[in-house]
Amino acid sequence: MSNWSRYINEFVSYLKIEKGLSANSILAYQNDVNKLLNYCSEQELKVKDVEYRHLQTFITELYDLGLSARSQARIISGIKQFFSYLIIENLITLDPSEILEQPRIGRKLPEVLSIEEVDALIAAIDLSRKEGQRNRAILEVLYSCGLRVSELTNLKFTDLFYDEGFIRVIGKGNKERLVPLSKSVEIEIDAYKKDFRSKLEIKPGHENFIFLNRRGKQLTRVMIFVIVKDLAQRIELQKVISPHTFRHSFATHLIEGGANLRAIQDMLGHESIITTEIYTHLDQSFLKDAILSFHPRNAME
């Protein structure tokens, strides 16, 4: 099975160098292909010998092991990426995974905050505390720009373009995108700089990061989760939320306001429009409620 090991190692290098994926994504793909390797080792199959029927049997075994449809779909995605790489490198001539179908997955709609709930969370921040203005700026950026929590913690002052009205975001796979910068974000960040940040002893190497902790170091993802959880408890919010909830709310409120789906895709940094389309389902629920509440044919005594 030496050719498997070599091809997998080369595939990992391709994901890292050519695709620019994160270490976690690369490890996930590697684990998925290793599962196929284990199966093919038992069948004494070389890479070039793998056919569609072998992959079908492999997926059936995953199902029999009790793996969820979502886990199966992720593994199939990894396998497809692997064989696609082999085709690109002319290491095989036919892709056995080309017509391999993904299992159907029921999509769970993400929790979304109303505009009033967003305002209540921000209003619950105690500005008398040292970190109050910083936390207010954090929530404003999460909601107004729709950032992932990792994108927020990695945000730098050199990514802010006030005159042009944009911020530069480095997303998954080191892909760069521009997101419109609202005046409210500018105001909150500037207030945070004058208040909390100006009084810190900033550690070397952390000067360019916007959001810092009390020790003058880059704020962690975990701390953002703690801030959001604390505020939700403070206003006795009945929804289970995370920093990502502000991203979902950002997209949903744009849809409700009539924004173009492609524009939202660009702002969220989604590679596929299919990922963004989940927010149209949320919007349809909003429209249904609006029609039932306000349409004259439904306003019967």
Secondary structure, DSSP 8 states (H G I E B T S, - for coil): -HHHHHHHHHHHHHHHHTS---HHHHHHHHHHHHHHHHHHHHTT--GGG--HHHHHHHHHHHHHTT--HHHHHHHHHHHHHHHHHHHHTTS-SS-TTTT---------------HHHHHHHHHTS-TTSTTHHHHHHHHHHHHHH---HHHHHT-BGGGEETTTTEEEEE-GGG-EEEEE--HHHHHHHHHHHHTTGGGS---TT-TTBS-B-TTSSB--HHHHHHHHHHHHHHTT-SS---HHHHHHHHHHHHHHTT--HHHHHHHHT-SSHHHHTHHHHHHHHHHHHHHHHH-TTT---
